[in-house]
Every structure is written in C-alpha cells, then in structure tokens.
Amino acid sequence: MEPLPKSIAKFVKSLQLKKYRVQEQSFLVEGAKNISELLNSDFEVNFIVGVPGFLESIEDKGIELYRSTEKELSGLGTFKTNNSGIAVAKTRDFPAPGERGLILALDRVSDPGNLGTIIRTADWFGISQIVASENTVEFFNPKVINATMGSFSRVFVHYCDLELYLKNFKGEIWAADLSGESLEDAELIEPCVVIMGSESHGISEALLKIKHKPLTVPAYGKAESLNVSIAAALVMNRFRTRK
C-alpha cells in the first residue's frame, strides 16, 4: 500500500473524459459496492486508490494499491463524497448477443443515468443481451457505471450499426411506438428484439423502415412520455411474466 503519486492521481482524474478512456483503454469504478462487484468479475483491474481502512479489506487480492484521503478521492472521481476508493480497470469490447431470449436495442439513448438504470434492471430480470447504436452513451462512462450499482459486471452492451444488426436478425422485431400494440396484450415470442429510443429523439427513421411490430406501454394519465428506463423495465417484466 503506497502513498498516492501525483502522476497516478492525474491519470485517474483524466479518465473522467471519454477521450482518455479510449486512449488508455481504462475506466473508473467508484465506491465500495461497485469495486466489490468489479473484483468478483473477469475485468482486468489495473490498480485501486482508496482510504487505508478500505484498502486493508482487499490487500490480499494481489492488486496494486495506493493510499489516499476521502478529500483526494472526491477530487479524482465523480462522487461528491467517497469514503472507500476508486478502481481503474481495463475496458473491452463485448460480442454481439446470440439470437435467443429478449434483446434490448437502444437507439440514441444519451443519458448515462438511463443507460445505467436499464443495465441494472436487466440484471434484475436476468437479461444480459443489450445492443446499442454507436451514438448511444458509452458503457464505460463513469455515470453509467455508477448507476448500474454493480450490474456492469454481468450485463454488457454491444455497440454496432444497429440498422445492419436488425436487418440480419432472424426473430421478431418490436419497436416502441405511442400508437403500437399494447404491451399488456403483446406476445413477445423469443427470440425477439425490442427497439427503444430516447425521449427527446425517439427511434431513428432508418430503423423504423425495417419491418417491425409497433409496441406501446398503455397510458392511463396525461403524461406526454415515459422515461426510457421505466419503459424498458416494463418490457422486461412483460417478457418474464408472459404465459
């Protein structure tokens, strides 16, 4: 357990920016819960910066450790307060999912909190297959990782040309649409893909031209739209509870 060098502190802080995450092929994992999940995954861990009490609990993991204060941690990561640590791990690409079960296809979902929540919810429902357009927020964005509450270690996102992926998909394709078939009545026969877009932009026209079935969460009130992470949760619940 060594004191935190300035060079390491600078490196950790730089990983808040996508440019450096891509350049260094590394990402941040913050807080005791997420670090615990990281250590139990097959991600490669570079090193961990943390307060002495937290580092003592993981000293036998064979990982390089750097000692810091809570104040230093708060300056290095995205947490306003951090009383445990920050890990730096290696990024990687995730393979395209197989054609089985339910696959969520996310188009232009730009809010990291929404993506993180979708990943966490998918983990709850035992759904590990997510594909995303290349203009969907990055999986390794710290705010995405934080919002997953550890589920980033079990549910992965494959980024691709979504139009090409869907054109080659052999199962049913559904797309979220306010005028679609009610989710309550839809038979989500696997394998199937459900396309979901952002609240502000919806699903791109190119994807809507691909043969699909429109699908909607029925509204009983007067709200104009439904948050994409909530809509995704309802879709996953419907898939798991279908008869």
BAFI-3210 file (N, C-alpha, C; in Angstrom, 3 decimals, decimal comma, padded with zeros to 6 digits):
// residues 243
n [1|2|3|4|5|6|7|8|9|10|11|12|13|14|15|16|17|18|19|20|21|22|23|24|25|26|27|28|29|30|31|32|33|34|35|36|37|38|39|40|41|42|43|44|45|46|47|48|49|50|51|52|53|54|55|56|57|58|59|60|61|62|63|64|65|66|67|68|69|70|71|72|73|74|75|76|77|78|79|80|81|82|83|84|85|86|87|88|89|90|91|92|93|94|95|96|97|98|99|100|101|102|103|104|105|106|107|108|109|110|111|112|113|114|115|116|117|118|119|120|121|122|123|124|125|126|127|128|129|130|131|132|133|134|135|136|137|138|139|140|141|142|143|144|145|146|147|148|149|150|151|152|153|154|155|156|157|158|159|160|161|162|163|164|165|166|167|168|169|170|171|172|173|174|175|176|177|178|179|180|181|182|183|184|185|186|187|188|189|190|191|192|193|194|195|196|197|198|199|200|201|202|203|204|205|206|207|208|209|210|211|212|213|214|215|216|217|218|219|220|221|222|223|224|225|226|227|228|229|230|231|232|233|234|235|236|237|238|239|240|241|242|243]
n.u [000,857|000,963|001,774|-000,228|000,918|001,482|001,360|-000,214|-002,599|-003,273|-003,651|-005,862|-007,859|-008,030|-009,488|-012,125|-012,907|-014,018|-012,233|-009,724|-010,314|-010,702|-008,220|-006,448|-007,593|-008,990|-011,061|-013,103|-014,101|-016,150|-016,546|-017,434|-019,330|-019,480|-016,779|-016,397|-018,041|-016,664|-014,215|-015,068|-015,579|-014,627|-013,180|-010,131|-008,190|-006,426|-005,327|-006,023|-007,175|-007,496|-008,951|-007,138|-008,506|-010,379|-008,715|-007,310|-009,070|-008,896|-006,351|-005,217|-005,682|-003,829|-003,496|-002,324|-002,112|-003,003|-002,678|-004,937|-006,768|-010,161|-010,881|-009,104|-010,005|-012,554|-011,874|-010,805|-012,621|-016,095|-017,900|-019,426|-018,815|-016,635|-015,911|-014,427|-013,046|-011,462|-011,326|-009,291|-009,808|-009,450|-010,872|-013,066|-014,243|-017,549|-019,037|-021,409|-024,767|-026,273|-028,957|-031,376|-033,851|-034,840|-033,792|-032,656|-032,647|-031,042|-031,457|-029,849|-029,860|-029,009|-028,609|-026,637|-027,504|-029,929|-029,099|-027,479|-029,401|-031,074|-029,331|-028,929|-031,552|-032,001|-030,250|-031,575|-033,801|-032,582|-031,615|-029,269|-028,629|-027,974|-028,032|-026,701|-026,967|-024,289|-024,293|-025,331|-024,998|-021,795|-020,845|-018,776|-018,745|-018,356|-020,685|-022,593|-021,574|-021,686|-024,474|-025,328|-024,971|-023,224|-024,068|-022,868|-020,926|-022,104|-024,016|-023,787|-023,082|-023,377|-022,054|-022,957|-023,602|-026,727|-028,844|-027,938|-027,571|-030,228|-031,438|-030,342|-031,297|-032,999|-035,293|-038,417|-039,093|-039,695|-040,824|-040,748|-043,557|-045,912|-048,364|-048,611|-049,177|-050,655|-048,573|-049,527|-050,976|-049,319|-047,540|-044,554|-042,612|-039,854|-036,835|-036,569|-036,350|-036,537|-036,830|-035,767|-035,935|-034,528|-036,131|-036,198|-035,469|-036,530|-036,958|-034,762|-035,460|-034,428|-034,289|-036,952|-037,918|-037,312|-038,790|-041,127|-042,942|-045,088|-045,029|-046,489|-046,526|-049,377|-051,132|-052,603|-052,966|-052,140|-049,550|-046,993|-044,927|-042,878|-040,246|-037,321|-035,913|-037,768|-039,769|-038,339|-037,997|-040,630|-041,112|-039,265|-040,296|-042,786|-041,931|-040,800|-043,012|-044,846|-047,233]
n.v [-001,190|001,924|005,485|007,913|008,735|011,803|011,546|009,279|010,135|012,183|010,674|009,063|011,029|011,978|010,038|010,604|011,704|010,816|010,773|010,135|007,717|006,092|006,357|005,328|002,930|002,301|002,483|004,020|002,806|003,389|003,610|001,402|-000,716|-001,017|-001,530|-003,924|-005,617|-005,437|-006,687|-009,270|-009,999|-010,712|-008,644|-006,935|-005,566|-002,621|-000,966|000,205|003,046|004,262|004,829|004,014|002,113|000,888|-000,183|-002,069|-004,145|-005,420|-006,149|-008,650|-009,354|-009,172|-006,883|-003,712|-001,108|002,178|004,609|007,051|010,075|010,814|013,292|013,604|011,527|012,443|014,474|013,163|011,466|011,076|011,121|013,096|012,730|010,272|007,569|005,309|004,023|004,193|002,341|001,435|-000,004|-002,246|-001,471|-003,117|-004,719|-005,922|-008,939|-009,503|-010,273|-013,555|-015,013|-015,272|-015,463|-012,300|-009,328|-006,153|-003,247|-000,322|002,937|005,869|006,649|008,882|009,699|009,055|008,111|006,895|004,752|003,331|002,600|000,973|-001,152|-002,103|-002,872|-004,807|-006,743|-007,482|-008,791|-010,892|-010,602|-010,374|-009,355|-006,714|-004,429|-001,590|001,567|003,333|005,948|005,974|006,568|005,988|002,848|002,714|005,180|007,019|007,786|006,072|003,576|003,983|004,206|001,648|000,181|-001,965|-003,863|-003,669|-005,541|-007,851|-007,485|-006,577|-004,225|-004,236|-002,368|-001,219|-001,057|-000,437|-000,597|-002,413|-004,653|-005,218|-005,743|-008,164|-009,793|-012,688|-013,210|-011,980|-008,467|-005,718|-002,354|000,490|002,534|005,088|004,621|001,913|-001,690|-002,695|-003,230|-004,889|-006,777|-007,854|-010,539|-011,564|-013,308|-015,365|-015,826|-012,305|-008,822|-005,684|-002,434|000,620|004,107|007,394|009,791|012,367|012,212|009,880|006,888|006,368|007,222|005,497|003,029|002,569|001,979|-000,613|-003,826|-004,297|-004,701|-002,399|-001,237|-000,376|001,117|001,185|004,193|005,724|008,112|011,612|012,210|013,106|011,483|008,565|007,751|006,298|004,285|003,372|002,460|000,393|-001,308|-002,134|-003,520|-005,631|-006,856|-007,694|-009,547|-011,507|-012,345|-013,326|-015,643]
n.w [000,000|-001,137|-000,883|-002,643|-005,774|-007,617|-010,365|-010,763|-009,628|-011,415|-013,728|-013,011|-012,676|-015,277|-016,570|-016,350|-018,669|-021,925|-024,084|-022,969|-021,742|-023,959|-025,195|-023,236|-022,750|-020,425|-017,452|-014,857|-011,659|-009,038|-005,477|-002,738|-003,198|-006,066|-006,626|-005,265|-006,802|-009,195|-008,524|-008,283|-010,823|-014,284|-015,307|-015,994|-013,486|-012,990|-010,883|-007,508|-005,807|-002,565|000,745|003,749|005,510|003,798|001,805|003,243|003,418|001,021|000,518|000,046|-002,559|-004,541|-006,041|-007,199|-004,871|-003,810|-001,353|-000,085|000,831|001,902|000,899|-001,237|-002,891|-003,603|-005,288|-007,432|-008,689|-009,721|-007,668|-005,142|-002,472|-001,223|000,569|000,389|-002,144|-005,453|-008,334|-011,123|-014,176|-017,026|-020,170|-022,524|-025,549|-026,245|-027,350|-030,052|-029,168|-028,909|-030,852|-028,993|-026,405|-024,961|-026,462|-025,879|-027,812|-028,046|-029,140|-029,727|-027,031|-024,764|-022,150|-019,366|-016,869|-017,473|-019,153|-017,344|-015,434|-016,977|-017,497|-014,889|-014,253|-016,197|-015,287|-012,959|-014,031|-015,217|-017,803|-020,191|-022,628|-024,594|-027,205|-028,921|-030,619|-032,207|-031,419|-028,924|-025,414|-023,920|-022,574|-020,635|-019,444|-016,470|-015,046|-016,039|-015,193|-012,397|-012,017|-012,526|-010,244|-009,789|-011,618|-014,061|-014,273|-015,077|-017,070|-020,373|-023,054|-026,481|-029,001|-032,191|-035,776|-035,808|-037,592|-039,548|-037,912|-037,120|-039,569|-040,180|-038,216|-037,111|-035,640|-034,125|-034,403|-032,469|-031,905|-029,857|-029,719|-029,681|-030,802|-030,963|-030,533|-027,476|-024,698|-022,757|-024,118|-025,990|-027,490|-026,719|-028,381|-028,150|-030,121|-029,655|-030,487|-028,930|-029,823|-028,494|-028,101|-027,374|-025,174|-026,179|-028,907|-029,956|-031,973|-034,674|-038,127|-040,054|-038,753|-038,204|-040,663|-041,074|-041,127|-038,605|-035,478|-033,992|-030,603|-027,518|-024,262|-022,488|-021,706|-018,861|-017,778|-018,196|-018,948|-021,284|-022,162|-021,452|-019,320|-020,713|-019,357|-017,529|-019,249|-020,488|-018,312|-017,888|-020,244|-019,984|-017,718|-018,703|-020,601|-018,958|-017,488|-019,219|-020,538]
ca.u [000,000|001,857|001,137|-000,712|001,777|000,760|001,148|-001,360|-003,776|-003,585|-004,156|-007,219|-008,762|-008,201|-010,429|-013,485|-013,175|-014,049|-011,016|-008,643|-010,736|-010,430|-006,770|-005,773|-008,347|-009,215|-012,240|-013,197|-015,151|-016,114|-017,349|-017,204|-020,224|-019,064|-015,451|-016,599|-018,553|-015,553|-013,238|-015,658|-015,837|-013,420|-012,482|-008,754|-008,059|-005,078|-004,950|-007,090|-006,827|-008,518|-008,576|-006,483|-009,435|-010,960|-007,659|-006,931|-010,018|-008,644|-004,901|-004,775|-006,150|-002,711|-003,685|-001,562|-002,964|-002,458|-003,353|-005,380|-007,760|-011,501|-010,871|-008,429|-010,895|-013,633|-011,318|-010,357|-013,733|-017,336|-018,677|-019,202|-018,103|-016,238|-015,182|-013,830|-011,982|-011,682|-010,536|-009,086|-009,832|-009,301|-012,077|-013,032|-015,420|-018,422|-019,512|-022,833|-025,520|-026,880|-030,388|-032,146|-034,475|-035,163|-032,654|-032,998|-031,870|-031,143|-031,095|-029,634|-030,108|-027,834|-028,465|-025,929|-028,320|-030,911|-028,436|-027,087|-030,598|-031,514|-028,410|-029,234|-032,851|-031,808|-029,619|-032,646|-034,670|-031,781|-031,483|-027,899|-028,395|-028,303|-027,274|-026,926|-026,421|-022,992|-024,484|-025,836|-023,964|-020,761|-020,973|-017,741|-018,927|-018,459|-022,054|-023,278|-021,076|-022,232|-025,917|-025,614|-024,843|-022,509|-024,557|-021,984|-020,073|-022,878|-024,817|-022,900|-023,704|-022,655|-022,296|-022,842|-024,509|-027,980|-029,656|-027,427|-027,860|-031,651|-031,754|-029,869|-031,885|-033,936|-036,507|-039,359|-038,586|-040,693|-040,292|-041,587|-044,321|-047,093|-049,582|-048,426|-049,958|-050,461|-047,625|-050,306|-051,523|-048,297|-046,889|-043,127|-042,114|-038,406|-036,037|-037,138|-035,671|-037,399|-036,063|-036,196|-035,186|-034,508|-037,369|-036,119|-035,316|-037,244|-036,222|-034,405|-036,286|-033,823|-034,659|-038,397|-038,211|-037,115|-040,044|-041,237|-044,264|-045,079|-045,354|-046,621|-046,974|-050,625|-051,172|-053,881|-052,991|-051,957|-048,133|-046,716|-043,977|-042,425|-038,792|-036,922|-035,512|-039,014|-040,391|-037,551|-038,311|-041,953|-040,954|-038,589|-041,243|-043,773|-041,276|-040,605|-044,279|-045,757|-047,663]
ca.v [000,000|003,072|006,809|008,208|009,646|012,809|011,044|008,361|010,975|012,863|009,654|008,702|012,148|012,100|009,022|011,140|012,110|009,701|010,813|009,431|006,322|005,404|006,369|004,478|001,675|002,126|003,176|004,183|002,147|004,150|003,185|000,042|-001,688|-001,272|-002,149|-005,308|-006,334|-005,482|-007,682|-010,601|-010,170|-011,059|-007,454|-006,795|-004,388|-002,039|-000,603|000,824|004,152|004,284|005,157|002,837|001,100|000,154|-000,942|-003,214|-005,249|-006,066|-006,254|-009,984|-009,620|-009,103|-005,699|-002,546|-000,237|003,495|005,190|008,437|010,563|010,986|014,544|013,330|010,688|013,279|015,284|012,308|010,806|011,822|011,177|014,271|012,177|008,879|007,157|003,984|004,006|004,241|001,360|001,636|-001,313|-002,237|-001,562|-004,173|-004,781|-007,043|-009,566|-009,410|-011,327|-014,605|-014,811|-016,036|-014,633|-010,910|-008,442|-004,732|-002,477|001,079|003,856|007,277|006,894|009,708|009,992|007,953|007,561|005,981|003,517|002,595|002,029|-000,130|-002,270|-002,627|-003,536|-006,022|-007,705|-007,955|-009,703|-011,955|-010,357|-009,873|-009,011|-005,345|-003,859|-000,147|002,346|003,907|007,259|005,800|006,911|004,952|001,937|002,958|006,497|006,792|007,940|004,824|002,550|004,261|003,952|000,207|-000,404|-003,230|-004,757|-003,561|-006,730|-009,011|-007,124|-005,825|-003,544|-004,373|-001,211|-001,658|-000,450|-001,053|-000,882|-003,655|-005,735|-005,550|-006,326|-009,554|-010,519|-013,703|-013,303|-010,861|-007,141|-004,774|-001,008|001,326|003,474|005,511|004,111|000,490|-002,675|-002,582|-004,165|-005,835|-007,811|-008,327|-011,826|-011,401|-014,653|-015,326|-014,636|-011,047|-007,562|-004,520|-001,206|001,736|005,327|008,412|010,571|013,587|011,956|008,695|005,922|006,977|006,838|004,342|001,812|002,383|001,441|-002,058|-004,486|-004,466|-004,536|-001,299|-001,662|000,772|000,958|001,959|005,313|005,912|009,502|012,632|012,474|013,032|010,420|007,722|007,619|005,089|003,221|002,825|001,691|-000,828|-002,176|-002,718|-004,500|-006,813|-007,531|-008,358|-010,705|-012,535|-012,806|-013,766|-017,031]
ca.w [000,000|-001,292|-000,969|-003,988|-006,547|-008,397|-011,728|-010,717|-009,376|-012,678|-014,637|-012,574|-012,963|-016,728|-017,056|-016,362|-020,048|-022,873|-024,897|-022,279|-021,549|-025,219|-025,409|-022,253|-022,645|-018,984|-016,946|-013,408|-010,884|-007,790|-004,348|-002,238|-003,839|-007,438|-006,626|-004,856|-007,968|-010,151|-008,084|-008,464|-012,253|-015,038|-015,781|-015,518|-012,630|-013,043|-009,513|-006,716|-004,911|-001,527|002,120|004,342|006,016|002,671|001,134|004,083|003,192|-000,272|000,354|-000,366|-003,918|-005,477|-006,893|-006,764|-004,061|-003,477|-000,197|-000,266|001,798|001,318|000,142|-002,514|-003,702|-004,126|-006,370|-008,529|-009,364|-009,955|-006,437|-004,298|-001,319|-001,442|001,780|000,176|-003,122|-006,900|-009,066|-012,555|-014,826|-018,474|-020,991|-023,539|-026,409|-025,941|-028,592|-030,377|-028,472|-029,714|-031,125|-028,015|-025,378|-025,260|-026,682|-025,934|-028,778|-027,632|-030,213|-029,361|-025,608|-024,457|-020,722|-018,716|-015,794|-018,074|-019,570|-016,145|-014,821|-017,845|-017,245|-013,549|-014,319|-016,995|-014,380|-012,064|-014,772|-015,813|-019,245|-020,362|-024,032|-024,995|-028,317|-028,934|-031,724|-031,869|-030,798|-027,556|-024,431|-023,739|-021,434|-019,630|-018,821|-015,014|-014,561|-016,388|-014,273|-011,062|-011,984|-012,598|-008,903|-009,863|-012,678|-015,227|-014,301|-015,549|-018,239|-021,253|-024,190|-027,744|-029,874|-033,580|-036,753|-035,366|-038,777|-040,129|-036,963|-037,153|-040,876|-040,184|-037,093|-037,625|-034,831|-034,195|-034,050|-031,975|-031,709|-029,002|-030,541|-028,927|-031,440|-031,195|-029,789|-026,043|-024,080|-021,965|-024,999|-026,932|-027,254|-027,024|-028,658|-028,307|-029,825|-030,130|-030,191|-028,718|-030,045|-027,657|-028,394|-026,322|-025,058|-026,990|-030,341|-030,393|-032,786|-035,957|-039,261|-040,740|-038,032|-038,312|-042,000|-041,011|-040,768|-037,153|-034,881|-033,019|-029,244|-026,626|-022,874|-022,453|-020,757|-018,171|-017,339|-019,227|-019,231|-022,713|-022,491|-020,354|-019,289|-021,441|-018,437|-016,972|-020,328|-020,656|-017,175|-018,114|-021,325|-019,430|-016,820|-019,549|-021,203|-017,925|-016,909|-020,289|-020,375]
c.u [000,897|001,084|000,780|000,226|000,937|000,448|-000,051|-002,649|-004,224|-004,196|-005,598|-008,204|-009,039|-009,266|-011,895|-013,898|-013,066|-012,772|-009,904|-009,022|-010,439|-008,926|-006,050|-006,436|-008,586|-010,449|-012,254|-014,344|-015,069|-017,010|-017,187|-018,046|-019,739|-017,689|-015,549|-017,083|-017,459|-014,581|-013,752|-015,983|-014,557|-012,794|-011,069|-008,624|-006,611|-004,553|-006,158|-006,493|-007,895|-008,006|-008,035|-007,434|-010,042|-009,902|-007,250|-007,834|-009,753|-007,153|-004,450|-005,201|-005,025|-002,801|-002,875|-002,491|-002,239|-003,319|-003,715|-006,321|-009,117|-011,555|-010,205|-009,325|-011,995|-013,152|-010,939|-011,495|-014,943|-018,222|-018,385|-018,467|-017,824|-015,378|-014,554|-012,713|-012,452|-010,764|-010,399|-008,959|-009,727|-010,662|-011,952|-014,287|-016,234|-018,978|-021,000|-023,579|-026,054|-028,367|-031,207|-032,754|-034,890|-033,878|-033,174|-032,078|-032,082|-030,625|-031,024|-030,026|-028,866|-027,614|-027,793|-026,715|-029,347|-030,261|-028,036|-028,267|-031,132|-030,641|-028,724|-030,552|-032,769|-031,186|-030,673|-033,502|-033,894|-031,644|-030,127|-027,620|-028,907|-027,414|-027,611|-026,330|-025,130|-023,107|-025,266|-024,683|-023,061|-020,965|-020,008|-017,757|-019,103|-019,879|-022,907|-022,880|-021,662|-023,705|-026,256|-025,574|-024,231|-022,926|-023,739|-021,102|-020,792|-023,684|-023,974|-023,672|-022,809|-023,040|-022,053|-023,671|-025,863|-028,880|-029,236|-027,739|-029,313|-032,053|-031,358|-030,493|-032,992|-035,247|-037,433|-038,688|-039,770|-040,027|-041,264|-042,243|-045,599|-048,392|-049,524|-049,389|-049,638|-049,497|-048,366|-050,822|-050,467|-047,726|-045,425|-042,505|-040,617|-037,946|-036,702|-036,268|-036,732|-036,519|-036,649|-035,314|-035,217|-035,828|-037,354|-036,094|-036,119|-036,346|-035,969|-035,243|-035,747|-034,220|-036,147|-038,806|-038,020|-038,420|-040,077|-042,699|-044,186|-045,615|-045,451|-046,978|-048,235|-050,605|-052,566|-054,019|-052,687|-050,489|-047,864|-045,795|-043,586|-040,913|-038,375|-036,512|-036,729|-039,708|-039,665|-037,845|-039,656|-041,904|-040,318|-039,504|-042,295|-043,182|-041,162|-041,922|-045,265|-046,096|-047,404]
c.v [001,244|004,383|007,100|009,175|010,636|012,311|010,103|009,146|011,666|011,888|009,282|009,804|012,276|011,149|009,421|011,509|010,918|009,626|009,980|007,978|005,501|005,274|005,376|003,117|001,306|002,902|003,161|003,375|002,731|003,547|001,718|-001,000|-002,036|-001,929|-003,615|-006,156|-006,476|-006,596|-009,110|-010,900|-010,598|-009,858|-007,436|-005,485|-003,901|-001,736|000,013|001,908|004,201|004,696|003,885|001,744|000,259|-000,723|-002,173|-004,420|-005,991|-006,269|-007,598|-010,335|-009,574|-007,944|-004,540|-001,556|001,068|004,139|006,652|008,830|010,662|012,241|014,343|012,523|011,509|014,148|014,476|011,725|011,701|011,897|012,476|013,880|010,708|008,459|005,772|004,038|004,167|003,205|001,792|000,262|-001,152|-002,323|-002,754|-004,069|-006,020|-007,626|-009,348|-010,546|-012,376|-014,340|-015,729|-015,063|-013,258|-010,113|-007,013|-004,050|-000,993|001,998|005,288|007,591|007,611|009,951|008,823|007,316|006,580|004,668|002,684|001,912|000,856|-001,358|-002,923|-003,407|-004,832|-007,120|-008,307|-009,013|-010,820|-011,832|-009,689|-009,348|-007,606|-004,968|-002,379|000,495|003,009|005,310|007,169|006,050|005,697|004,148|002,310|004,388|006,292|006,890|006,724|003,731|002,741|003,871|002,471|-000,468|-001,809|-004,141|-004,666|-004,800|-007,960|-008,738|-006,198|-005,220|-003,703|-003,202|-001,620|-000,755|-001,120|-001,411|-002,213|-004,839|-006,179|-006,187|-007,794|-010,413|-011,443|-013,799|-012,112|-009,555|-006,273|-003,408|-000,190|002,422|003,810|004,963|002,606|-000,399|-002,549|-003,649|-005,239|-007,004|-008,467|-009,678|-011,698|-012,785|-014,584|-016,218|-013,382|-009,878|-006,509|-003,275|-000,101|002,941|006,285|009,164|011,756|013,319|010,759|007,758|006,531|006,401|005,597|003,035|001,522|001,850|-000,070|-002,701|-004,776|-004,382|-003,388|-001,759|-000,444|000,334|001,796|003,022|005,420|007,335|010,430|012,971|012,259|011,873|009,671|007,614|006,280|003,951|002,575|001,951|000,366|-001,817|-002,868|-003,777|-005,782|-007,588|-008,294|-009,626|-011,842|-013,115|-013,293|-015,240|-017,825]
c.w [000,000|-001,228|-002,429|-004,719|-007,357|-009,805|-011,796|-010,498|-010,665|-013,679|-014,290|-012,956|-014,458|-017,264|-016,892|-017,785|-021,000|-023,696|-024,265|-021,958|-022,803|-025,436|-024,505|-022,088|-021,181|-018,560|-015,426|-012,832|-009,477|-006,711|-004,010|-002,960|-005,239|-007,510|-006,227|-006,032|-009,027|-009,803|-008,246|-009,927|-012,956|-015,727|-015,211|-014,739|-012,664|-011,646|-008,819|-005,842|-003,836|-000,169|002,774|004,807|004,912|002,004|001,925|003,830|001,890|-000,533|-000,201|-001,790|-004,956|-006,442|-006,326|-006,069|-003,753|-002,394|-000,476|000,866|001,106|000,459|-001,216|-003,434|-004,356|-005,282|-007,594|-009,348|-009,524|-008,724|-005,689|-003,024|-001,592|-000,259|001,639|-000,863|-004,558|-007,533|-010,515|-013,185|-016,338|-019,166|-021,928|-024,400|-026,046|-027,236|-028,808|-029,673|-029,433|-029,905|-030,228|-027,012|-025,871|-025,397|-026,731|-026,933|-028,475|-028,729|-029,684|-027,919|-025,063|-022,971|-020,005|-017,575|-016,318|-018,495|-018,357|-015,478|-015,649|-017,613|-015,902|-013,561|-015,116|-016,130|-013,444|-012,754|-015,460|-017,312|-019,485|-021,756|-024,370|-026,170|-028,372|-030,175|-031,264|-031,284|-029,485|-026,592|-024,154|-022,453|-020,311|-019,067|-017,312|-014,473|-014,915|-015,396|-012,883|-010,965|-012,051|-011,238|-008,944|-010,998|-013,956|-015,360|-014,848|-016,812|-019,116|-022,420|-025,414|-028,644|-031,319|-034,488|-036,514|-036,551|-039,401|-039,221|-037,075|-038,480|-040,944|-039,084|-037,585|-036,831|-035,027|-033,765|-033,650|-031,814|-030,867|-029,840|-029,791|-029,518|-031,675|-030,413|-028,309|-025,533|-023,290|-022,797|-025,879|-026,514|-027,681|-027,172|-028,905|-029,471|-030,385|-029,703|-029,936|-028,838|-029,193|-027,953|-027,223|-026,303|-026,000|-028,488|-030,844|-031,179|-034,157|-037,097|-039,968|-040,072|-038,167|-039,683|-042,064|-040,538|-039,262|-036,737|-033,885|-031,664|-028,346|-025,211|-022,746|-021,362|-020,150|-017,639|-018,491|-019,505|-020,711|-023,083|-021,231|-020,444|-019,887|-020,501|-017,776|-018,015|-020,540|-019,534|-017,382|-019,216|-020,780|-018,495|-017,625|-020,161|-020,175|-017,406|-017,958|-020,076|-021,640]
res [m|e|p|l|p|k|s|i|a|k|f|v|k|s|l|q|l|k|k|y|r|v|q|e|q|s|f|l|v|e|g|a|k|n|i|s|e|l|l|n|s|d|f|e|v|n|f|i|v|g|v|p|g|f|l|e|s|i|e|d|k|g|i|e|l|y|r|s|t|e|k|e|l|s|g|l|g|t|f|k|t|n|n|s|g|i|a|v|a|k|t|r|d|f|p|a|p|g|e|r|g|l|i|l|a|l|d|r|v|s|d|p|g|n|l|g|t|i|i|r|t|a|d|w|f|g|i|s|q|i|v|a|s|e|n|t|v|e|f|f|n|p|k|v|i|n|a|t|m|g|s|f|s|r|v|f|v|h|y|c|d|l|e|l|y|l|k|n|f|k|g|e|i|w|a|a|d|l|s|g|e|s|l|e|d|a|e|l|i|e|p|c|v|v|i|m|g|s|e|s|h|g|i|s|e|a|l|l|k|i|k|h|k|p|l|t|v|p|a|y|g|k|a|e|s|l|n|v|s|i|a|a|a|l|v|m|n|r|f|r|t|r|k]
***
